[in-house]
């Protein structure tokens, strides 16, 4: 497999990135328009969420045709132009393949509904009566995971929306269809693939009720998943591609197998355990303060476990399904900039491949919509009703959506301070974030040498400049203070130490004498917010050497400022 350790991926949600034709929806031409910006940022791959024909019930993750482009986004010629122009700038296109299910509008499912046995075998149908579903499994979007078709007197499995029918991967014809789809896009010049909820595709032969949960334990990392992935990658001829699998409710052991080069399955994995530390009792729709001790434990487990097992992590805070991380674990107010930089540095300097979600590089915030009418996400709308049925007030339900809704990440990209943020000249399909304000735009931050955007450019440049970040081993350091994430990276005689204050209060940590004399390679400017910013290097434990570089004394303890990030090393950081 290809060496991707120094690569950085930028995720684009086309619908909300840039609208060039004034219809309120982002388009492929809008991505082309911003290629110079993305090249300047320094990223290597552009991951596009699905741009295929779709009824948009689940914003494109309900695919009706895998070989065409949704007219909403443009034409096949537009995509081919995007591929060519990205390649000319040293960037590749990553397509998002939704292979667990199709839209019920897909030709295959329509033929199944028409009674064609061949295509009924493309899906998971079960005989039954309308009053009794085959199992008690629950949909990820709420309610039953089965849908009854009166004309067929059969149920079909749909782990997500009623319009998203699960494919039957046990059928070799289905697997061959999916391989052919990958070959088609490979010929078009696509050089990377992201596979949506790919660890759910192998279902158990015998489906039974789950009296301990919602059924996921029976189909997550299913019985033939590794066999099917190996077959897919090999037969489609994408062994040397960067491939990332979205793994729902997975385990460390499985992810080692998914991403180990010797297994020849995928390049890397997304897991979501670290983004569930603010779920009360594991329930996404029950709010709780982040459990930072658990967060640290999960990073230790997955970083060291994948290292020891030879696996590889995809590093991320945000994507199209997750709230904005600054709103979630940072500070929207006085420490907005410092917390955004700290969270970025914390994850980018770990072992794995970093993913940046559009707008993350400028510190975009949650939507904070005051009305249910402003939401568009099917999951959010479903759960709003579920929360009301459980006795929540409208205000309580809206507060939950304000923290959890997938629409938080889908608000239009904020390019400038115009009415619609430079995204469109027309009213967008989804309202602008209520957190849209001065300074949280690309235009403003391009003019600011201390901006979040500038900081992201530095992080990306560091990964490409210093092999220790891409290839070094990781070991975690601070264990006593729950609010400090501390780790080191080691490669040969090179060493960097990363210290992160996760809290909006000062935190004191014990230091190591081995850190004495390490140069301060990078910091997020939290000390510059103090009364005397020019003396930031005069803080206890810090001093300047004869060349004017800030060094670390390593003596006793160190007090970290709110949301401070401090990166120490035994090499001098070159200016990017």
C-alpha positions in Angstrom: 0.0 0.0 0.0 1.0 3.6 -0.6 2.8 5.7 2.1 0.2 8.2 3.3 1.7 9.0 6.7 2.6 12.6 5.7 -0.7 13.3 3.8 -3.5 15.5 5.0 -7.1 15.1 3.9 -9.6 18.0 3.6 -13.3 17.1 3.7 -15.7 19.0 1.5 -19.5 19.0 2.0 -20.3 20.2 -1.6 -23.8 21.2 -0.8 -22.5 23.9 1.7 -19.0 24.7 0.3 -19.5 27.3 -2.6 -22.5 28.0 -4.8 -21.6 29.4 -8.2 -24.9 29.3 -10.0 -27.1 31.1 -7.4 -29.5 28.3 -6.6 -28.5 28.2 -2.9 -26.7 24.9 -3.2 -23.0 24.4 -3.4 -21.6 22.8 -6.6 -18.6 21.2 -8.1 -17.7 24.5 -9.9 -17.5 26.1 -6.5 -14.9 23.5 -5.4 -12.9 24.3 -8.6 -13.1 28.0 -7.8 -11.5 27.4 -4.4 -8.7 25.0 -5.5 -6.0 27.6 -5.1 -7.1 28.2 -1.5 -7.0 24.5 -0.8 -3.5 24.2 -2.4 -2.3 27.1 -0.3 -3.6 25.4 2.8 -1.3 22.5 1.9 -3.7 19.5 1.9 -3.2 16.5 -0.3 -6.6 14.9 -0.9 -10.1 16.4 -1.2 -12.8 14.1 0.2 -16.2 14.9 -1.3 -19.3 13.6 0.4 -21.6 11.9 -2.1 -22.2 13.9 -5.3 -24.2 11.1 -7.0 -27.9 11.3 -8.0 -30.0 11.1 -4.8 -33.4 12.2 -3.5 -31.4 13.9 -0.7 -33.4 12.3 2.0 -30.1 11.8 3.8 -28.1 14.5 2.0 -26.7 12.3 -0.6 -26.0 9.2 1.5 -29.1 7.7 -0.1 -27.5 7.0 -3.6 -29.8 6.4 -6.5 -27.0 5.9 -9.1 -23.4 5.3 -8.4 -22.1 6.2 -11.9 -23.6 9.6 -12.5 -23.4 13.1 -11.0 -26.4 14.8 -9.3 -27.4 17.7 -11.5 -27.7 19.7 -8.2 -23.9 19.7 -8.1 -23.1 19.8 -11.8 -22.1 17.4 -14.6 -19.7 14.5 -15.1 -17.6 17.0 -17.2 -17.4 19.3 -14.1 -16.1 16.4 -12.0 -13.6 15.4 -14.6 -12.4 19.0 -14.7 -12.1 19.0 -10.9 -10.0 15.8 -11.0 -7.7 17.3 -13.7 -7.3 20.7 -12.0 -6.8 19.1 -8.6 -4.0 16.9 -10.0 -2.3 19.9 -11.6 -2.1 21.4 -8.1 -0.8 18.2 -6.5 -4.1 17.1 -4.9 -6.2 14.0 -5.4 -10.0 13.5 -5.2 -11.4 11.0 -2.6 -15.0 9.9 -3.4 -17.4 8.8 -0.6 -18.8 5.4 -1.4 -22.0 4.4 0.3 -22.0 0.6 0.0 -24.1 -0.5 3.0 -27.3 0.6 1.4 -28.9 2.3 -1.6 -31.7 4.7 -2.0 -35.1 3.0 -2.5 -35.1 5.0 -5.7 -32.1 3.1 -7.1 -32.9 1.0 -10.1 -32.0 -2.2 -8.3 -34.5 -1.6 -5.5 -37.2 -0.5 -7.9 -36.7 -3.8 -9.8 -37.0 -5.6 -6.5 -40.3 -3.9 -5.7 -41.5 -4.9 -9.2 -41.0 -8.6 -8.2 -37.7 -9.5 -9.9 -36.2 -12.1 -7.7 -32.6 -11.4 -8.8 -32.8 -7.9 -7.4 -34.7 -8.9 -4.3 -31.6 -10.9 -3.5 -29.6 -7.7 -3.8 -31.3 -6.6 -0.6 -32.2 -8.2 2.7 -35.8 -9.1 2.5 -37.7 -11.4 5.0 -41.1 -12.9 4.8 -43.5 -11.8 7.5 -46.8 -10.2 8.5 -47.3 -6.5 8.8 -47.7 -6.6 12.5 -44.5 -8.4 13.3 -41.0 -7.3 12.2 -38.4 -10.0 11.7 -36.3 -8.7 14.6 -36.6 -5.9 17.2 -33.5 -4.1 15.8 -33.6 -0.4 15.9 -32.7 2.1 13.1 -29.8 4.4 13.7 -32.3 7.2 13.0 -34.8 6.0 15.5 -37.7 3.5 15.3 -37.6 0.0 13.8 -34.9 -1.1 11.4 -37.4 -2.9 9.2 -39.9 -1.7 6.6 -42.9 -3.7 5.4 -43.8 -3.8 1.7 -47.5 -4.9 1.4 -47.3 -5.7 -2.3 -44.5 -8.2 -1.6 -45.6 -9.3 1.9 -42.0 -8.9 2.9 -39.9 -6.7 5.2 -36.6 -5.1 4.1 -33.8 -4.2 6.4 -32.9 -0.5 6.6 -30.5 0.3 9.4 -30.9 4.0 8.6 -33.8 5.9 6.9 -36.8 4.1 5.5 -35.6 5.2 2.0 -32.1 3.5 2.6 -32.4 -0.2 2.0 -29.4 -2.4 3.1 -27.6 -4.3 0.5 -27.0 -8.1 0.7 -23.2 -8.5 0.6 -23.6 -12.2 1.0 -24.7 -12.2 -2.6 -21.6 -12.4 -4.9 -23.5 -10.5 -7.6 -23.8 -7.5 -5.3 -20.1 -7.6 -4.4 -19.2 -7.7 -8.1 -21.5 -4.7 -8.9 -19.7 -2.7 -6.2 -16.2 -3.7 -7.5 -17.3 -2.5 -11.0 -18.4 0.8 -9.6 -14.9 1.3 -8.1 -13.3 0.4 -11.3 -15.4 2.9 -13.1 -14.3 5.8 -10.9 -10.7 4.6 -11.0 -10.7 5.0 -14.7 -12.1 8.5 -14.2 -8.9 9.4 -12.2 -10.2 9.0 -8.7 -7.3 8.1 -6.4 -8.8 7.6 -3.0 -12.0 6.3 -1.5 -13.9 6.7 1.8 -16.3 3.9 2.6 -19.4 4.9 4.6 -20.3 2.6 7.6 -18.4 -0.1 5.9 -18.1 -2.4 9.0 -21.9 -2.9 9.0 -22.2 -4.6 5.6 -21.7 -8.2 6.7 -24.9 -9.3 8.4 -25.4 -12.5 10.4 -27.0 -15.4 8.5 -29.5 -15.9 11.3 -31.0 -12.6 12.5 -32.5 -12.7 16.0 -33.9 -10.3 18.5 -31.5 -8.3 20.6 -32.8 -8.1 24.2 -29.6 -6.2 25.4 -29.4 -3.4 22.9 -30.6 -2.2 19.5 -29.1 -5.0 17.4 -25.8 -3.4 16.5 -23.8 -6.0 18.3 -25.0 -8.6 15.8 -24.0 -6.8 12.6 -21.1 -4.4 13.6 -17.8 -5.9 12.3 -20.0 -8.8 11.0 -19.0 -12.4 10.3 -17.4 -12.0 6.8 -16.4 -8.3 6.9 -12.6 -8.9 6.6 -13.0 -11.5 3.9 -15.3 -9.1 1.9 -13.0 -6.1 2.3 -10.0 -8.0 1.1 -11.9 -9.2 -1.9 -13.3 -5.7 -2.7 -9.9 -4.0 -2.6 -8.0 -6.7 -4.5 -10.5 -7.3 -7.2 -11.2 -3.6 -7.8 -7.4 -2.9 -8.1 -7.2 -0.2 -5.4 -4.5 -1.8 -3.2 -2.3 1.3 -3.6 -5.1 3.8 -3.1 -5.7 5.7 0.1 -8.8 4.1 1.5 -10.5 5.0 4.8 -13.4 3.1 6.4 -16.0 4.7 8.6 -16.4 2.2 11.4 -19.5 2.3 13.5 -19.4 0.9 17.1 -16.2 -0.9 16.2 -13.3 -2.3 18.3 -9.6 -1.7 18.5 -8.9 -5.3 17.5 -11.0 -5.1 14.3 -9.5 -1.7 13.4 -6.0 -3.1 13.6 -7.0 -5.8 11.1 -8.8 -3.3 8.9 -5.8 -1.0 8.6 -2.8 -3.2 9.0 -0.7 -3.2 5.7 -0.2 -7.0 6.0 -4.0 -7.6 5.9 -4.4 -5.6 2.7 -7.9 -4.3 3.5 -7.9 -0.5 4.1 -5.4 2.3 4.7 -7.0 3.6 7.9 -10.1 3.8 10.0 -12.4 6.3 11.5 -13.7 5.4 14.9 -15.9 7.6 17.0 -15.4 6.5 20.6 -13.6 9.8 21.5 -16.6 11.7 20.2 -19.0 10.0 22.6 -17.5 11.3 25.9 -20.3 13.8 26.2 -23.1 11.3 25.7 -24.9 10.7 29.0 -25.0 6.9 29.5 -24.0 6.4 25.9 -27.1 8.2 24.5 -26.2 10.7 21.8 -29.4 12.6 22.6 -28.8 12.9 26.3 -26.5 15.9 27.1 -23.6 15.7 29.5 -20.4 17.6 30.1 -17.4 16.0 28.3 -15.6 13.4 30.4 -12.0 14.4 29.8 -10.5 11.5 31.8 -12.4 9.1 29.5 -11.3 11.2 26.5 -7.6 10.8 27.5 -8.1 7.1 28.2 -9.6 6.6 24.7 -6.7 8.4 23.0 -4.2 6.4 24.9 -6.0 3.1 24.1 -6.4 3.8 20.4 -3.1 5.5 19.7 -0.9 3.0 21.6 -3.0 0.0 20.6 -3.0 0.8 16.9 0.8 1.5 17.1 1.5 -1.9 18.8 -0.8 -3.8 16.4 0.5 -2.1 13.2 -2.8 -0.3 12.5 -3.3 3.3 11.4 -5.8 5.9 12.7 -7.6 8.6 10.8 -7.3 11.7 13.1 -10.3 14.0 13.3 -12.6 16.1 15.5 -15.2 17.2 12.9 -17.0 15.8 9.9 -20.5 16.2 8.3 -22.1 14.1 11.1 -20.4 15.8 14.1 -21.0 19.2 15.8 -18.3 21.8 15.6 -15.5 20.9 18.0 -14.8 24.4 19.2 -18.5 24.6 20.3 -18.3 21.2 21.8 -14.9 21.1 23.7 -13.5 24.5 23.3 -14.8 28.0 24.0 -17.0 30.2 21.7 -16.1 33.3 23.6 -12.9 34.8 24.9 -10.8 31.7 24.2 -12.3 30.9 20.8 -9.0 31.3 18.9 -6.8 29.7 21.6 -9.1 26.7 22.0 -9.5 26.1 18.3 -5.7 26.1 17.9 -5.2 23.8 20.9 -7.7 21.3 19.7 -6.1 21.3 16.2 -2.6 20.9 17.4 -3.6 18.2 19.9 -4.9 15.9 17.2 -2.7 16.8 14.2 0.5 15.9 16.1 -0.7 12.4 17.0 0.1 9.2 15.1 -2.2 8.9 12.1 -3.6 10.8 9.1 -5.3 14.2 9.9 -8.6 15.1 8.4 -9.8 18.7 8.3 -13.5 19.4 7.8 -14.5 22.5 5.9 -14.6 25.5 8.1 -12.7 23.8 10.9 -9.6 25.6 9.7 -11.2 29.0 10.6 -12.9 27.9 13.8 -16.5 27.8 12.6 -19.1 27.3 15.3 -22.4 25.4 15.8 -25.6 26.6 14.1 -27.5 27.5 17.3 -30.8 27.6 15.5 -33.7 28.9 17.6 -36.4 27.1 15.7 -37.0 23.6 14.5 -38.1 25.0 11.1 -34.5 25.9 10.4 -33.3 22.3 10.6 -33.0 20.1 7.6 -31.3 16.9 8.8 -33.6 13.8 8.8 -32.0 12.4 12.0 -32.5 15.7 13.8 -36.1 16.0 12.7 -36.8 12.5 13.8 -35.2 12.9 17.2 -36.9 16.2 17.8 -40.2 14.3 17.7 -38.8 11.4 19.8 -37.6 13.9 22.5 -41.1 15.5 22.6 -42.7 12.1 22.9 -40.4 11.3 25.8 -41.7 14.4 27.6 -39.1 17.0 26.8 -40.3 20.6 26.2 -39.7 22.2 22.9 -37.0 24.3 24.5 -35.3 21.3 25.9 -35.5 19.4 22.6 -34.1 22.4 20.7 -31.2 22.7 23.2 -30.4 19.1 22.5 -30.4 19.7 18.8 -28.3 22.8 19.2 -25.6 20.5 20.7 -26.0 17.3 18.7 -27.6 18.0 15.3 -25.6 17.1 12.2 -26.8 20.4 10.7 -24.2 22.1 13.1 -21.5 21.0 10.7 -23.5 21.6 7.5 -24.0 25.3 7.6 -22.6 27.2 4.6 -18.9 27.8 4.5 -18.0 31.3 5.7 -15.7 32.8 3.0 -16.3 36.5 3.8 -18.6 38.9 5.7 -21.2 39.2 3.0 -24.9 38.4 3.8 -24.5 34.7 3.0 -20.8 34.5 3.9 -19.6 34.5 0.3 -21.2 31.0 -0.1 -24.0 32.2 -2.4 -25.7 35.3 -3.7 -29.1 33.5 -3.0 -30.6 32.3 0.3 -28.8 29.0 1.1 -30.5 25.7 1.4 -29.6 25.7 5.1 -29.5 28.9 7.1 -26.1 30.4 8.1 -24.8 29.5 11.5 -25.9 32.0 14.3 -22.2 31.9 15.1 -21.3 33.6 11.9 -19.4 36.7 13.1 -16.5 39.0 12.4 -13.3 37.1 12.2 -14.7 33.7 11.4 -14.2 34.0 7.7 -11.5 32.9 5.3 -11.0 36.5 4.1 -10.4 37.9 7.5 -8.0 35.2 8.6 -6.0 35.3 5.4 -5.0 38.8 6.5 -4.2 37.8 10.1 -0.8 36.3 10.7 -2.0 34.9 14.0 -5.2 33.4 12.8 -6.6 29.9 13.2 -6.1 29.4 9.4 -2.5 30.4 9.6 -2.1 27.9 12.5 -3.5 25.1 10.4 -1.1 25.9 7.6 1.8 25.6 10.1 0.5 22.2 11.4 0.3 20.8 7.8 3.7 22.2 7.0 5.2 20.6 10.1 3.9 17.2 9.2 5.5 17.4 5.7 8.8 18.9 7.0 9.5 16.7 10.0 9.3 12.9 9.6 8.9 12.5 13.4 5.3 13.7 13.1 4.4 11.4 10.3 6.4 8.4 11.3 7.4 8.8 15.0 6.3 6.6 17.8 3.9 8.0 20.4 3.8 7.7 24.2 1.5 9.5 26.7 2.9 11.4 29.6 0.6 13.3 31.9 -1.7 10.9 33.8 -2.6 12.8 37.0 -4.3 15.9 35.6 -7.5 15.0 33.7 -7.5 18.4 32.0 -4.0 18.1 30.4 -3.3 15.9 27.4 0.4 15.3 27.1 2.3 13.0 24.9 5.7 12.7 23.1 6.7 11.6 19.6 10.0 9.9 19.1 12.0 9.0 15.9 15.6 8.1 16.3 17.2 10.8 18.4 14.5 13.3 17.6 11.8 14.1 20.2 8.8 16.4 20.5 6.6 16.9 23.5 3.0 18.1 23.1 1.2 19.7 26.1 -2.5 20.6 25.8 -4.7 22.3 28.4 -8.2 21.1 27.7 -9.7 23.5 30.2 -10.7 27.2 30.4 -8.8 27.4 33.7 -5.1 27.4 34.4 -3.7 23.9 35.0 -0.5 23.0 36.7 1.5 20.0 35.5 4.6 18.2 36.6 7.5 18.5 34.2 10.3 16.1 33.3 14.0 17.0 33.7 14.5 15.4 30.3 12.6 18.4 28.8 15.3 20.8 29.9 16.6 22.7 27.0 13.9 21.7 24.5 13.0 24.5 22.1 9.4 25.7 22.0 8.5 24.7 18.4 4.9 25.8 18.4 2.3 27.4 20.6 -1.2 28.7 20.2 -0.8 32.2 21.6 -2.7 31.7 24.8 0.0 33.5 26.7 -0.3 36.4 24.3 -3.7 37.1 25.8 -2.1 38.0 29.1 -1.5 41.6 30.2 2.1 41.5 29.0 2.2 39.5 25.8 5.7 40.6 25.0 6.9 38.7 28.0 5.2 35.4 27.2 8.6 33.7 27.3 9.2 34.9 30.8 6.6 32.5 32.3 8.0 30.0 34.9 9.7 27.2 33.1 10.5 29.2 30.0 13.4 31.3 28.9 15.2 32.4 25.8 18.6 31.0 24.6 21.4 33.1 23.0 19.6 32.9 19.6 16.4 34.2 21.0 14.6 30.9 20.8 12.2 30.1 23.7 13.4 27.1 25.6 12.0 25.0 28.4 13.7 24.5 31.7 12.1 21.3 32.6 12.2 22.1 36.3 9.5 20.9 38.7 6.2 22.0 37.3 4.6 24.3 34.8 1.4 26.3 34.9 -0.5 26.2 31.6 -2.8 29.0 30.6 -6.5 28.3 29.6 -6.5 26.2 26.4 -2.8 26.5 26.0 -0.9 24.4 23.5 2.8 24.0 23.9 5.0 21.9 21.6 8.6 21.3 22.6 11.3 19.6 20.6 15.0 19.1 20.1 15.0 20.5 16.6 14.3 24.1 15.4 11.0 24.7 13.6 11.6 26.2 10.2 9.3 29.0 9.2 6.7 27.8 6.8 
